[in-house]
Amino acid sequence: MLKLAFAGTPEFAAQALSAILDAGYPVSLVLTQPDRPAGRGQKLQASAVKQVALAHNIPVAQPEKLRTPDQQQALREAAPDLLIVAAYGLILPQAVLDIPRLGCLNIHASLLPRWRGAAPIQRAIEAGDAQTGTTIMQMDAGLDTGAMLLHEALDILPTDNASQLHDRLAKQGARLIVQALQQLEQGALSATPQPPEGVTYAHKLDKAEAALDFTLAAEVLARRIRAFDPFPGCVAVLHEQPVKIWHAEALAKSHSTAPGTVLEVSENALIVACGQGALRITELQKAGGKRLSAQDWLRGNPVQVHDVITQAKH
């Protein structure tokens, strides 16, 4: 039986760790990010991966970085055959990649080489991709450049936000990493170099991107709203107050009105002019408030035709 170590931090990685343990593989060490302040009280909170590890009495190490021999010591002492990495959040230097006898496997939430990098789920939705998926790859020193071991496609639904797509990809990744471990033990896991064509980079989300620019096409804005739900959320300014827009659909509606102008107000939606088409907004949230349907929002925040929604400044 393979002796494993695991490196990961959020829920995406926690599902993979749970699947590995449920399949009967021993994990001798878990690496995860240090506890971070969270919630209104800003109390230190253990990562989702740490919580799984503690529930299974697995030793946990939480180095800030993995650059020095001292930071790498726990992994050296664990001496795993293989390190499984999923959404860890730290770059692994070559010295770390070299510690496990069989190297390091990464669970990446895209069909490589498309969407290498930090935010593949969000960028796939934002770009309007019809499909994404999961790739299990052999890690090297590059950014998601290693040879592919397994990959499986997954359709992106027209209504998917990042949270919904994340949950399906997390299940897929958990299943595929167990499949990869089983094939590795059977000698049936083969590596394929990534093709040089089709490389794109999923850059980390920047809060400045959350400001909706209504001069853009409605379809672009609708995809961005879905891609940035739940984080960082898309924001605009209405009646001089910031408002987050959580759910909207693009309408192929012709108009000659300035972008950002409210074209229609119905019982359950606002229709706003965009550079091309219009955006039908059905869920909003003001600062300090809850996410509300447009119907509930409009009861306490009246909006009229010809009101203007502007781009928030960051």
Protein Blocks (a to p, Z undefined) as FASTA:
>chain_A
ZZdddddfblmlmmmmmmmmmnopacfbdcddddddedjkopacddfklmmmmmnopacd
ddfblkbfklmmmmmmnopabdcdehkopacdfklmmmpmnlpaddddbddfehiajklm
lmmmmnopabdcdddddddfbehkaccfbdcdddddfklcfklmmmmmmmmmmmmmmmmm
mmmmnopaccddddfehpacdddddfklmpccfkbcfklmmmmmmmmpcbgbiaddeehi
acddfbdcddddddfbdehiafbdcfkbccdddfehcdddfbdcdehiacddfklmmmmm
ccdehiacddddZZ
